[in-house]
Each structure stands twice: as structure tokens, then as C-alpha cells.
């Protein structure tokens, strides 16, 4: 593990996103709460929060952190569900892994609950979108617009 004992605790936030690609029938079933296992997004939200809080139990050398808050949001598209996780803390190290872990577990939960209807689902695009706080400052994922990159790094 990296020694963080000499660092001062600061407010830190990380935002991660991913997508679960599926058939339009499956997204409609999720949106209409017609999946046999239950309310997919409610269960995925709880799974994601639990995952954020338990990240250091799963990822070797990841510092255990006091997670202050976890927000999980979903966007249902025609053929995907986007998962967004925002994790906040006041600590000596960042919460990027907690946000990424929360996203991935939410996506796996969606897959698990919908697999009887759609085994062809694909989980992808797991990405850190933003990180604030700490010595390295703010990072925002570059936005690609017509072959140009914007919002690369701010300090």
C-alpha cells in the first residue's frame, strides 16, 4: 500500500460511468418494472452502494475509506442502461476505485437480474469521468467533439 499517513484529509469526489447494452425489449421491461426478479434499478442501486463501501475488501492494496456519500443514477436509453456513481469522502486518498467498483457491481446486478430475458447483454465503457480533491487536483475526462478534445485537466 502507498503510505498516506502524512497527508491531510481533504474533501474528495469521484464520478464513474458505465453502460449495460441490451435489447430494446429488455430496457422496456426494466423501465416498466416487468423483470421477474424485481425492481432492477432499486436492487442495482443498493448493490452499488454496498460495493462502494466494501471496495477495499475486494481490491488488493486499496485503502479502506470512510465513504461519506454514494449517489447512483441510471439513464435508460433505447438499447442500454447507463450507470453513474458519485462517491464522496473526506480522507487522505481518493475514491476513484470506490466509484468504479460501484458502477461495475451495479452493471453486474443489472445483468444478473435481466439475464433470463437477454443473455446477449454487454457491459462496457467503464470509465472515471471526474475526480476532485487531493494533491493532484481536479481531473475531468476529455470530451471529444468533432475530433477535438476539451476539458482535459484542470488544477
DSSP file (Angstrom, degrees, kcal/mol; ACC not computed):
  #  RESIDUE AA STRUCTURE BP1 BP2  ACC     N-H-->O    O-->H-N    N-H-->O    O-->H-N    TCO  KAPPA ALPHA  PHI   PSI    X-CA   Y-CA   Z-CA
    1    1 A X              0   0    0      0, 0.0     2,-0.3     0, 0.0    61,-0.1   0.000 360.0 360.0 360.0 151.0    0.0    0.0    0.0
    2    2 A X        -     0   0    0     59,-0.4     2,-0.6     1,-0.1    61,-0.0  -0.647 360.0-116.2 -77.6 136.1    1.0    3.6   -0.5
    3    3 A X        +     0   0    0     -2,-0.3     3,-0.1     1,-0.1    -1,-0.1  -0.654  43.7 163.2 -78.2 115.7    1.8    5.3    2.7
    4    4 A X    >   +     0   0    0     -2,-0.6     3,-1.4     1,-0.1    -1,-0.1   0.224  40.4 108.9-114.5  11.6   -0.8    8.2    3.1
    5    5 A X  T 3  S+     0   0    0      1,-0.3    -1,-0.1     3,-0.0    -2,-0.0   0.785  78.1  51.4 -63.9 -27.7   -0.3    8.8    6.9
    6    6 A X  T 3  S+     0   0    0     -3,-0.1    -1,-0.3     2,-0.1     2,-0.2   0.564  90.8  98.1 -86.4  -8.0    1.4   12.2    6.3
    7    7 A X  S <  S-     0   0    0     -3,-1.4     2,-0.3     1,-0.1    85,-0.1  -0.493  75.6-121.6 -78.9 149.1   -1.3   13.5    4.0
    8    8 A X        -     0   0    0     -2,-0.2     2,-0.2    84,-0.1    83,-0.1  -0.700  31.2-106.8 -85.5 141.2   -4.0   15.8    5.3
    9    9 A X        +     0   0    0     -2,-0.3     2,-0.3    81,-0.1    83,-0.2  -0.489  47.7 174.3 -65.0 135.0   -7.6   14.7    4.9
   10   10 A X  E     -A   91   0A   0     81,-2.6    81,-1.9    -2,-0.2     2,-0.3  -0.934  40.2 -86.4-136.9 161.0   -9.4   16.7    2.2
   11   11 A X  E     -A   90   0A   0     -2,-0.3     2,-0.3    79,-0.2   123,-0.3  -0.519  52.4-178.5 -67.8 132.1  -12.8   16.6    0.5
   12   12 A X  E     -A   89   0A   0     77,-2.9    77,-2.2    -2,-0.3     2,-0.3  -0.982  11.8-178.6-137.6 146.3  -12.6   14.2   -2.4
   13   13 A X  E     -AB  88 132A   0    119,-1.7   119,-2.7    -2,-0.3     2,-0.3  -0.994   4.1-172.1-143.1 146.5  -15.1   13.1   -5.0
   14   14 A X  E     -AB  87 131A   0     73,-2.0    73,-2.5    -2,-0.3     2,-0.4  -0.998   5.2-163.0-138.6 143.1  -15.1   10.7   -7.9
   15   15 A X  E     +AB  86 130A   0    115,-2.6   114,-3.0    -2,-0.3   115,-1.7  -0.994  13.2 176.9-125.4 127.7  -17.7   10.1  -10.7
   16   16 A X  E     -AB  85 128A   0     69,-2.4    69,-2.8    -2,-0.4     2,-0.3  -0.926   5.9-168.1-127.7 154.1  -17.6    6.9  -12.8
   17   17 A X  E     +AB  84 127A   0    110,-2.4   110,-2.7    -2,-0.3     2,-0.3  -0.969  10.1 165.9-138.2 154.6  -19.9    5.7  -15.5
   18   18 A X  E     -A   83   0A   0     65,-1.9    65,-2.9    -2,-0.3     2,-0.4  -0.948  22.0-132.4-153.5 173.2  -20.6    2.5  -17.5
   19   19 A X  E     -AB  82 124A   0    105,-2.8   105,-2.8    -2,-0.3     2,-0.6  -0.979   2.9-151.8-133.5 146.1  -23.2    1.1  -19.7
   20   20 A X  E     -AB  81 123A   0     61,-2.4    61,-1.8    -2,-0.4     2,-0.4  -0.967  22.7-152.1-112.8 111.4  -25.1   -2.2  -20.0
   21   21 A X  E     +AB  80 122A   0    101,-3.4   101,-2.0    -2,-0.6    59,-0.3  -0.687  30.5 147.1 -87.3 135.9  -26.1   -2.7  -23.6
   22   22 A X        -     0   0    0     57,-2.4    97,-0.0    -2,-0.4     2,-0.0  -0.909  48.8 -67.2-155.6 175.7  -29.2   -4.8  -24.1
   23   23 A X     >  -     0   0    0     -2,-0.3     4,-2.1     1,-0.1     3,-0.2  -0.327  44.1-115.4 -71.1 157.9  -32.2   -5.3  -26.4
   24   24 A X  H  > S+     0   0    0      1,-0.2     4,-2.2     2,-0.2     5,-0.2   0.848 117.0  57.9 -62.1 -34.2  -34.9   -2.6  -26.5
   25   25 A X  H  > S+     0   0    0      2,-0.2     4,-2.1     1,-0.2    -1,-0.2   0.880 106.2  49.0 -63.2 -37.1  -37.3   -5.2  -25.1
   26   26 A X  H  > S+     0   0    0     -3,-0.2     4,-2.3     2,-0.2    -2,-0.2   0.917 109.9  49.4 -71.0 -43.1  -35.1   -5.6  -22.1
   27   27 A X  H  X S+     0   0    0     -4,-2.1     4,-2.7    51,-0.3    -2,-0.2   0.900 111.5  50.8 -62.5 -37.7  -34.7   -1.9  -21.4
   28   28 A X  H  X S+     0   0    0     -4,-2.2     4,-2.3     2,-0.2    -1,-0.2   0.909 108.9  51.0 -64.6 -41.3  -38.5   -1.5  -21.7
   29   29 A X  H  <>S+     0   0    0     -4,-2.1     5,-3.2     2,-0.2     6,-0.5   0.897 112.2  46.9 -62.9 -40.2  -39.0   -4.3  -19.2
   30   30 A X  H ><5S+     0   0    0     -4,-2.3     3,-1.4     3,-0.2    11,-0.2   0.946 113.1  48.5 -65.4 -47.6  -36.6   -2.7  -16.8
   31   31 A X  H 3<5S+     0   0    0     -4,-2.7    -2,-0.2     1,-0.3    -1,-0.2   0.853 115.5  44.1 -60.9 -36.2  -38.3    0.7  -17.2
   32   32 A X  T 3<5S-     0   0    0     -4,-2.3    -1,-0.3    -5,-0.2    -2,-0.2   0.349 110.8-120.4 -91.8   5.7  -41.7   -0.7  -16.7
   33   33 A X  T < 5S+     0   0    0     -3,-1.4    -3,-0.2    -4,-0.2    -4,-0.1   0.908  72.0 132.9  54.4  46.5  -40.6   -2.9  -13.7
   34   34 A X      < +     0   0    0     -5,-3.2     2,-0.3    -6,-0.1    -4,-0.2   0.258  24.2 121.1-108.6   9.1  -41.7   -6.0  -15.5
   35   35 A X    >   -     0   0    0     -6,-0.5     3,-1.7     3,-0.3    79,-0.1  -0.610  65.4-132.3 -77.5 132.6  -38.5   -8.1  -14.8
   36   36 A X  T 3  S+     0   0    0     -2,-0.3    -1,-0.1     1,-0.3     3,-0.1   0.799 101.6  58.2 -57.4 -34.3  -39.4  -11.3  -12.9
   37   37 A X  T 3  S-     0   0    0     76,-0.5     2,-0.3     1,-0.2    -1,-0.3   0.683 114.6-106.8 -73.7 -16.3  -36.7  -10.9  -10.3
   38   38 A X    <   -     0   0    0     -3,-1.7     2,-1.1    75,-0.1    -3,-0.3  -0.886  69.3  -3.0 130.3-161.0  -38.0   -7.5   -9.2
   39   39 A X     >  -     0   0    0     -2,-0.3     4,-2.2     1,-0.2     5,-0.2  -0.592  59.6-166.6 -75.6  98.8  -37.1   -3.8   -9.4
   40   40 A X  H  > S+     0   0    0     -2,-1.1     4,-2.6     1,-0.2     5,-0.2   0.893  81.8  45.9 -57.6 -48.1  -33.8   -4.0  -11.3
   41   41 A X  H  > S+     0   0    0    -11,-0.2     4,-2.1     1,-0.2    -1,-0.2   0.847 110.8  52.5 -71.8 -33.2  -32.7   -0.4  -10.7
   42   42 A X  H  > S+     0   0    0      2,-0.2     4,-1.9     1,-0.2    -1,-0.2   0.924 113.8  43.5 -65.3 -43.7  -33.6   -0.4   -7.0
   43   43 A X  H  X S+     0   0    0     -4,-2.2     4,-2.5     1,-0.2    -2,-0.2   0.909 113.4  51.4 -68.5 -41.3  -31.6   -3.6   -6.4
   44   44 A X  H  X S+     0   0    0     -4,-2.6     4,-2.3    -5,-0.2    -1,-0.2   0.868 107.9  53.6 -63.8 -36.1  -28.7   -2.4   -8.5
   45   45 A X  H  X S+     0   0    0     -4,-2.1     4,-2.2     2,-0.2    -1,-0.2   0.942 110.6  45.1 -63.2 -47.7  -28.6    0.9   -6.6
   46   46 A X  H  X S+     0   0    0     -4,-1.9     4,-2.4     1,-0.2    -2,-0.2   0.910 112.8  51.6 -63.4 -41.6  -28.3   -0.9   -3.2
   47   47 A X  H  X S+     0   0    0     -4,-2.5     4,-2.4     1,-0.2    -1,-0.2   0.903 109.8  50.0 -61.1 -41.2  -25.6   -3.3   -4.7
   48   48 A X  H  X S+     0   0    0     -4,-2.3     4,-2.5     2,-0.2    -2,-0.2   0.911 110.4  48.8 -65.6 -43.1  -23.6   -0.3   -5.9
   49   49 A X  H  X S+     0   0    0     -4,-2.2     4,-1.9     1,-0.2    -2,-0.2   0.928 112.7  48.2 -62.7 -44.6  -23.7    1.5   -2.5
   50   50 A X  H  X S+     0   0    0     -4,-2.4     4,-1.1     1,-0.2    -2,-0.2   0.905 111.1  51.6 -61.3 -41.2  -22.7   -1.7   -0.8
   51   51 A X  H >< S+     0   0    0     -4,-2.4     3,-0.5     1,-0.2     4,-0.3   0.913 107.0  52.3 -63.2 -43.6  -19.9   -2.2   -3.3
   52   52 A X  H >< S+     0   0    0     -4,-2.5     3,-0.9     1,-0.2     4,-0.2   0.907 110.7  48.2 -59.3 -40.8  -18.5    1.3   -2.8
   53   53 A X  H 3< S+     0   0    0     -4,-1.9    -1,-0.2     1,-0.2    -2,-0.2   0.720 117.3  41.7 -72.7 -20.8  -18.4    0.8    1.0
   54   54 A X  T XX S+     0   0    0     -4,-1.1     3,-1.4    -3,-0.5     4,-0.6   0.155  75.3 117.3-113.3  18.4  -16.6   -2.6    0.6
   55   55 A X  H X> S+     0   0    0     -3,-0.9     4,-2.5    -4,-0.3     3,-1.6   0.881  73.2  55.5 -56.4 -43.9  -14.1   -1.8   -2.1
   56   56 A X  H 34 S+     0   0    0      1,-0.3    -1,-0.3    -4,-0.2     6,-0.2   0.699 100.9  60.6 -68.0 -16.6  -11.0   -2.3    0.0
   57   57 A X  H <4 S+     0   0    0     -3,-1.4    -1,-0.3     1,-0.1    -2,-0.2   0.688 115.9  32.1 -76.7 -18.7  -12.3   -5.9    0.8
   58   58 A X  H << S+     0   0    0     -3,-1.6     2,-0.7    -4,-0.6    -2,-0.2   0.767 110.4  61.6-109.1 -36.0  -12.2   -6.8   -2.9
   59   59 A X  S >< S-     0   0    0     -4,-2.5     3,-1.6     3,-0.1    -1,-0.2  -0.858  84.2-125.2-103.5 115.5   -9.3   -4.8   -4.4
   60   60 A X  T 3  S+     0   0    0     -2,-0.7     3,-0.1     1,-0.2    -3,-0.1  -0.246  90.6  12.0 -58.7 142.8   -5.9   -5.6   -3.0
   61   61 A X  T 3  S+     0   0    0      1,-0.2     2,-0.5    -5,-0.1   -59,-0.4   0.518  90.0 135.7  68.5   9.0   -3.9   -2.7   -1.7
   62   62 A X    <   -     0   0    0     -3,-1.6    -1,-0.2    -6,-0.2     2,-0.1  -0.763  58.8-118.7 -86.7 128.1   -6.9   -0.4   -1.8
   63   63 A X        -     0   0    0     -2,-0.5     2,-0.4    -3,-0.1    -7,-0.1  -0.397  22.4-117.2 -67.0 137.5   -7.1    1.8    1.3
   64   64 A X        -     0   0    0     -8,-0.1     2,-0.3    -2,-0.1    -1,-0.1  -0.638  41.7-169.4 -72.0 131.1  -10.2    1.3    3.4
   65   65 A X        -     0   0    0     -2,-0.4     2,-1.0   -12,-0.1    -9,-0.1  -0.873  31.3-116.5-123.8 153.3  -12.0    4.7    3.4
   66   66 A X        -     0   0    0     -2,-0.3    24,-0.5    24,-0.1     2,-0.5  -0.807  36.7-147.7 -85.6 103.9  -14.9    6.2    5.3
   67   67 A X  E     -C   89   0A   0     -2,-1.0    22,-0.2     1,-0.2     3,-0.1  -0.629  14.1-169.7 -78.3 122.0  -17.3    6.8    2.5
   68   68 A X  E     -     0   0A   0     20,-2.2     2,-0.3    -2,-0.5    21,-0.2   0.878  64.9  -8.8 -81.5 -39.6  -19.4    9.9    3.2
   69   69 A X  E     -C   88   0A   0     19,-1.5    19,-2.4     2,-0.0     2,-0.4  -0.991  51.0-160.9-157.8 152.8  -22.0    9.5    0.5
   70   70 A X  E     -C   87   0A   0     -2,-0.3     2,-0.5    17,-0.2    17,-0.2  -0.984   8.8-170.8-136.7 123.5  -22.7    7.4   -2.6
   71   71 A X  E     -C   86   0A   0     15,-2.8    15,-2.6    -2,-0.4     2,-0.5  -0.968   3.4-169.4-115.3 130.3  -25.2    8.6   -5.3
   72   72 A X  E     -C   85   0A   0     -2,-0.5     2,-0.3    13,-0.2    13,-0.2  -0.979   7.2-180.0-120.9 125.4  -26.2    6.1   -8.0
   73   73 A X  E     -C   84   0A   0     11,-2.6    11,-2.6    -2,-0.5     2,-0.4  -0.929   9.9-156.5-124.6 150.2  -28.1    7.3  -11.1
   74   74 A X  E     -C   83   0A   0     -2,-0.3     2,-0.5     9,-0.2     9,-0.2  -0.961   5.2-164.9-125.9 142.3  -29.4    5.5  -14.1
   75   75 A X  E     -C   82   0A   0      7,-2.1     7,-3.2    -2,-0.4     2,-0.7  -0.995  13.5-150.9-123.4 124.6  -30.3    6.6  -17.6
   76   76 A X  E     +C   81   0A   0     -2,-0.5     5,-0.2     5,-0.2     2,-0.1  -0.855  19.3 179.5 -99.0 117.2  -32.3    4.2  -19.7
   77   77 A X        -     0   0    0      3,-2.8     3,-0.2    -2,-0.7    -2,-0.0  -0.330  47.6 -86.7 -98.6-172.9  -31.7    4.6  -23.4
   78   78 A X  S    S+     0   0    0      1,-0.2   -51,-0.3    -2,-0.1   -50,-0.2   0.895 123.4   8.3 -63.4 -40.2  -33.2    2.6  -26.3
   79   79 A X  S    S+     0   0    0    -52,-0.1   -57,-2.4   -53,-0.1     2,-0.3   0.032 126.6  44.1-134.3  28.1  -30.7   -0.2  -26.0
   80   80 A X  E     -A   21   0A   0    -59,-0.3    -3,-2.8    -3,-0.2     2,-0.4  -0.989  58.6-137.6-159.7 162.4  -28.7    0.5  -22.9
   81   81 A X  E     -AC  20  76A   0    -61,-1.8   -61,-2.4    -2,-0.3     2,-0.4  -0.995  23.9-149.8-123.1 123.5  -28.8    1.5  -19.3
   82   82 A X  E     -AC  19  75A   0     -7,-3.2    -7,-2.1    -2,-0.4     2,-0.5  -0.790   7.5-156.3 -93.3 134.8  -26.1    3.9  -18.2
   83   83 A X  E     -AC  18  74A   0    -65,-2.9   -65,-1.9    -2,-0.4     2,-0.4  -0.931   8.7-172.8-110.0 131.8  -24.9    3.7  -14.6
   84   84 A X  E     -AC  17  73A   0    -11,-2.6   -11,-2.6    -2,-0.5     2,-0.4  -0.995   1.4-170.5-125.4 129.3  -23.4    6.7  -12.9
   85   85 A X  E     -AC  16  72A   0    -69,-2.8   -69,-2.4    -2,-0.4     2,-0.5  -0.974   4.5-172.2-120.6 130.5  -21.8    6.5   -9.5
   86   86 A X  E     -AC  15  71A   0    -15,-2.6   -15,-2.8    -2,-0.4     2,-0.4  -0.990   7.5-173.6-120.5 125.9  -20.6    9.5   -7.4
   87   87 A X  E     -AC  14  70A   0    -73,-2.5   -73,-2.0    -2,-0.5     2,-0.3  -0.969   0.7-170.8-122.7 133.8  -18.7    8.8   -4.2
   88   88 A X  E     +AC  13  69A   0    -19,-2.4   -20,-2.2    -2,-0.4   -19,-1.5  -0.920  13.1 153.0-123.6 148.8  -17.6   11.5   -1.7
   89   89 A X  E     -AC  12  67A   0    -77,-2.2   -77,-2.9    -2,-0.3     2,-0.5  -0.965  40.4-130.9-156.3 168.3  -15.4   11.4    1.3
   90   90 A X  E     +A   11   0A   0    -24,-0.5     2,-0.2    -2,-0.3   -79,-0.2  -0.935  64.2 112.7-122.6 105.8  -13.1   13.5    3.5
   91   91 A X  E    S-A   10   0A   0    -81,-1.9   -81,-2.6    -2,-0.5    43,-0.1  -0.850  77.6 -89.8-158.2-172.9   -9.9   11.4    3.7
   92   92 A X  S    S+     0   0    0     -2,-0.2     2,-0.3   -83,-0.2   -84,-0.1   0.493 103.7  36.7 -93.3  -6.6   -6.2   11.1    2.8
   93   93 A X  S    S-     0   0    0    -83,-0.1   -83,-0.1    41,-0.1   -81,-0.1  -0.960  89.3 -92.2-145.1 161.3   -6.7    9.3   -0.5
   94   94 A X        -     0   0    0     -2,-0.3     3,-0.2     1,-0.1     4,-0.1  -0.084  15.8-134.9 -77.5 170.9   -9.2    9.4   -3.4
   95   95 A X     >  +     0   0    0     -8,-0.2     4,-2.1     1,-0.1     5,-0.2  -0.015  65.9 117.4-114.0  26.3  -12.4    7.5   -4.0
   96   96 A X  H  > S+     0   0    0      1,-0.2     4,-2.5     2,-0.2     5,-0.2   0.927  79.0  48.2 -59.7 -45.0  -11.9    6.6   -7.7
   97   97 A X  H  > S+     0   0    0      1,-0.2     4,-2.7     2,-0.2    -1,-0.2   0.868 109.0  54.1 -66.3 -35.0  -11.8    2.9   -7.1
   98   98 A X  H  > S+     0   0    0      2,-0.2     4,-2.3     1,-0.2    -1,-0.2   0.906 110.7  45.9 -64.9 -41.2  -15.0    3.1   -5.0
   99   99 A X  H  X S+     0   0    0     -4,-2.1     4,-2.2     2,-0.2    -2,-0.2   0.918 115.2  46.2 -67.8 -43.5  -16.8    4.9   -7.8
  100  100 A X  H  X S+     0   0    0     -4,-2.5     4,-2.4     2,-0.2    -2,-0.2   0.899 113.6  49.3 -65.2 -40.4  -15.6    2.4  -10.4
  101  101 A X  H  X S+     0   0    0     -4,-2.7     4,-2.4    -5,-0.2     5,-0.2   0.918 109.7  51.5 -64.7 -43.7  -16.4   -0.6   -8.2
  102  102 A X  H  X S+     0   0    0     -4,-2.3     4,-2.2    -5,-0.2    -2,-0.2   0.926 111.3  48.3 -59.2 -45.5  -19.9    0.8   -7.5
  103  103 A X  H  X S+     0   0    0     -4,-2.2     4,-2.5     1,-0.2    -2,-0.2   0.937 112.2  47.6 -59.7 -48.5  -20.5    1.2  -11.3
  104  104 A X  H  X S+     0   0    0     -4,-2.4     4,-2.4     1,-0.2    -1,-0.2   0.890 112.6  48.1 -65.6 -38.8  -19.3   -2.3  -12.1
  105  105 A X  H  X S+     0   0    0     -4,-2.4     4,-2.2     2,-0.2    -1,-0.2   0.883 110.6  51.8 -70.3 -37.1  -21.3   -4.0   -9.4
  106  106 A X  H  X S+     0   0    0     -4,-2.2     4,-2.3    -5,-0.2    -2,-0.2   0.933 111.5  47.9 -60.7 -44.6  -24.5   -2.1  -10.4
  107  107 A X  H  X S+     0   0    0     -4,-2.5     4,-2.5     1,-0.2    -2,-0.2   0.909 111.2  49.8 -63.5 -42.6  -23.9   -3.3  -14.0
  108  108 A X  H  X S+     0   0    0     -4,-2.4     4,-2.8     1,-0.2    -1,-0.2   0.872 109.9  51.9 -63.8 -35.9  -23.3   -6.9  -12.9
  109  109 A X  H  X S+     0   0    0     -4,-2.2     4,-2.5     2,-0.2    -2,-0.2   0.911 108.8  49.8 -66.9 -42.3  -26.5   -6.7  -10.9
  110  110 A X  H  X S+     0   0    0     -4,-2.3     4,-1.6     2,-0.2    -2,-0.2   0.935 112.2  48.8 -59.5 -45.7  -28.5   -5.4  -13.8
  111  111 A X  H  X S+     0   0    0     -4,-2.5     4,-1.4     1,-0.2     3,-0.4   0.947 111.4  49.4 -58.6 -49.2  -27.0   -8.3  -15.9
  112  112 A X  H  < S+     0   0    0     -4,-2.8     4,-0.3     1,-0.2     3,-0.3   0.897 112.8  46.2 -58.9 -42.7  -27.9  -10.9  -13.3
  113  113 A X  H  < S+     0   0    0     -4,-2.5   -76,-0.5     1,-0.2    -1,-0.2   0.747 121.7  36.4 -75.2 -22.0  -31.5   -9.7  -12.9
  114  114 A X  H >X S+     0   0    0     -4,-1.6     4,-1.7    -3,-0.4     3,-1.6   0.448  85.4 100.0-107.4  -2.4  -32.1   -9.5  -16.7
  115  115 A X  T 3< S+     0   0    0     -4,-1.4    -1,-0.1    -3,-0.3    -2,-0.1   0.777  75.4  61.0 -63.0 -27.6  -30.1  -12.5  -17.9
  116  116 A X  T 34 S+     0   0    0     -4,-0.3    -1,-0.3     1,-0.2     3,-0.2   0.791 114.3  36.7 -68.8 -24.2  -33.1  -14.8  -18.3
  117  117 A X  T <4 S+     0   0    0     -3,-1.6     2,-0.2     1,-0.2    -2,-0.2   0.726 133.2  18.5 -94.5 -25.8  -34.6  -12.4  -20.8
  118  118 A X    ><  +     0   0    0     -4,-1.7     3,-0.9    -7,-0.2    -1,-0.2  -0.703  51.8 170.3-154.0  90.5  -31.4  -11.3  -22.6
  119  119 A X  T 3  S+     0   0    0     -2,-0.2    -4,-0.1     1,-0.2    -1,-0.1   0.553  76.0  72.6 -79.5  -6.3  -28.2  -13.3  -22.4
  120  120 A X  T 3   +     0   0    0      2,-0.1    -1,-0.2    -5,-0.0   -99,-0.1   0.334  67.7 132.4 -90.7   7.6  -26.6  -11.2  -25.1
  121  121 A X    <   -     0   0    0     -3,-0.9     2,-0.4   -10,-0.1   -99,-0.2  -0.214  42.2-154.0 -58.8 150.9  -26.1   -8.1  -22.8
  122  122 A X  E     -B   21   0A   0   -101,-2.0  -101,-3.4     2,-0.0     2,-0.5  -0.997   5.7-150.7-130.5 131.6  -22.7   -6.4  -22.9
  123  123 A X  E     +B   20   0A   0     -2,-0.4     2,-0.3  -103,-0.2  -103,-0.2  -0.889  39.6 136.1 -99.8 128.8  -21.2   -4.4  -20.0
  124  124 A X  E     +B   19   0A   0   -105,-2.8  -105,-2.8    -2,-0.5     3,-0.1  -0.928  28.0  58.3-157.6-179.7  -18.8   -1.7  -21.3
  125  125 A X  E     +     0   0A   0     -2,-0.3     2,-0.6     1,-0.2  -108,-0.2   0.770  53.9 174.9  60.6  32.2  -17.4    1.8  -21.2
  126  126 A X  E     +     0   0A   0   -108,-0.1     2,-0.3  -107,-0.1  -108,-0.2  -0.595  19.0 159.3 -70.1 117.2  -16.5    1.7  -17.5
  127  127 A X  E     -B   17   0A   0   -110,-2.7  -110,-2.4    -2,-0.6     2,-0.6  -0.998  49.2-121.0-148.3 141.5  -14.7    5.0  -17.1
  128  128 A X  E     +B   16   0A   0     -2,-0.3  -112,-0.3  -112,-0.2     3,-0.1  -0.765  30.5 178.6 -78.4 122.9  -13.7    7.5  -14.5
  129  129 A X  E     +     0   0A   0   -114,-3.0    12,-2.8    -2,-0.6     2,-0.3   0.757  60.5   3.0 -97.7 -31.4  -15.4   10.8  -15.5
  130  130 A X  E     -BD  15 140A   0   -115,-1.7  -115,-2.6    10,-0.2    -1,-0.3  -0.994  50.9-177.0-157.7 149.1  -14.2   13.1  -12.8
  131  131 A X  E     -BD  14 139A   0      8,-2.2     8,-2.7    -2,-0.3     2,-0.3  -0.963  11.9-177.5-147.6 131.1  -12.1   13.2   -9.7
  132  132 A X  E     +B   13   0A   0   -119,-2.7  -119,-1.7    -2,-0.3     6,-0.2  -0.926  40.3  33.9-129.2 156.3  -11.7   16.2   -7.3
  133  133 A X        +     0   0    0     -2,-0.3     3,-0.2  -121,-0.2  -121,-0.2  -0.080  69.0  74.4  93.1 167.1   -9.6   16.9   -4.2
  134  134 A X  S >  S-     0   0    0   -123,-0.3     3,-1.2     1,-0.2    -1,-0.2  -0.111  96.7 -53.9  82.0 177.8   -6.2   15.8   -3.1
  135  135 A X  T 3  S+     0   0    0      1,-0.3    -1,-0.2     2,-0.0    -2,-0.1   0.829 131.2  55.9 -62.8 -36.2   -2.7   16.9   -4.2
  136  136 A X  T 3  S-     0   0    0      1,-0.2    -1,-0.3    -3,-0.2    -2,-0.1   0.553  96.2-152.1 -80.9  -5.5   -3.3   16.3   -7.9
  137  137 A X    <   -     0   0    0     -3,-1.2     2,-0.4    -4,-0.1    -1,-0.2  -0.435  43.5  -7.7  79.3-145.1   -6.4   18.5   -8.1
  138  138 A X  E     - E   0 154A   0     16,-0.7    16,-1.2    -6,-0.2     2,-0.4  -0.735  52.4-174.1-100.0 138.2   -9.3   18.1  -10.5
  139  139 A X  E     -DE 131 153A   0     -8,-2.7    -8,-2.2    -2,-0.4     2,-0.4  -0.999   1.5-177.1-126.2 133.0   -9.5   15.7  -13.4
  140  140 A X  E     -D  130   0A   0     12,-1.0   -10,-0.2    -2,-0.4   -11,-0.1  -1.000  35.2-108.4-127.7 133.7  -12.3   15.6  -15.9
  141  141 A X        -     0   0    0    -12,-2.8   -12,-0.1    -2,-0.4     9,-0.1  -0.306  44.1-101.9 -57.8 135.9  -12.5   13.0  -18.7
  142  142 A X        -     0   0    0     10,-0.1     2,-0.6     1,-0.1     9,-0.2  -0.339  29.7-140.6 -60.0 138.2  -11.8   14.6  -22.1
  143  143 A X  E     -F  150   0B   0      7,-2.2     7,-1.9    -3,-0.1     2,-0.7  -0.906  11.4-145.4-100.7 125.3  -14.9   15.3  -24.1
  144  144 A X  E     +F  149   0B   0     -2,-0.6     2,-0.5     5,-0.2     5,-0.2  -0.828  23.4 173.3 -97.1 118.0  -14.3   14.5  -27.8
  145  145 A X  E >   -F  148   0B   0      3,-2.6     3,-1.3    -2,-0.7    -2,-0.0  -0.970  69.5 -27.5-127.4 114.1  -16.2   16.9  -30.0
  146  146 A X  T 3  S-     0   0    0     -2,-0.5    -1,-0.1     1,-0.3     3,-0.1   0.909 126.2 -46.3  46.7  54.9  -15.7   16.8  -33.8
  147  147 A X  T 3  S+     0   0    0      1,-0.2     2,-0.3    -3,-0.0    -1,-0.3   0.649 118.4 107.2  65.3  19.5  -12.1   15.5  -33.5
  148  148 A X  E <   -F  145   0B   0     -3,-1.3    -3,-2.6    -5,-0.0     2,-0.4  -0.939  61.4-136.0-123.7 153.2  -11.1   18.0  -30.8
  149  149 A X  E     +F  144   0B   0     -2,-0.3     2,-0.3    -5,-0.2    -5,-0.2  -0.901  25.2 175.4-110.5 132.6  -10.5   17.4  -27.1
  150  150 A X  E     +F  143   0B   0     -7,-1.9    -7,-2.2    -2,-0.4    -2,-0.0  -0.873  56.7  27.7-130.0 164.8  -11.9   19.7  -24.4
  151  151 A X        +     0   0    0     -2,-0.3   -11,-0.2    -9,-0.2    -1,-0.2   0.877  69.7 153.7  55.9  44.5  -12.0   19.7  -20.6
  152  152 A X        -     0   0    0      1,-0.3   -12,-1.0    -3,-0.2     2,-0.4   0.997  61.2 -15.0 -70.9 -65.0   -8.8   17.6  -20.3
  153  153 A X  E     -E  139   0A   0    -14,-0.2     2,-0.4   -12,-0.1    -1,-0.3  -1.000  56.4-171.9-144.8 138.3   -7.3   18.6  -16.9
  154  154 A X  E      E  138   0A   0    -16,-1.2   -16,-0.7    -2,-0.4     0, 0.0  -0.953 360.0 360.0-124.9 150.3   -8.0   21.4  -14.5
  155  155 A X              0   0    0     -2,-0.4    -1,-0.1   -18,-0.2   -16,-0.1   0.349 360.0 360.0-126.9 360.0   -6.0   22.3  -11.4
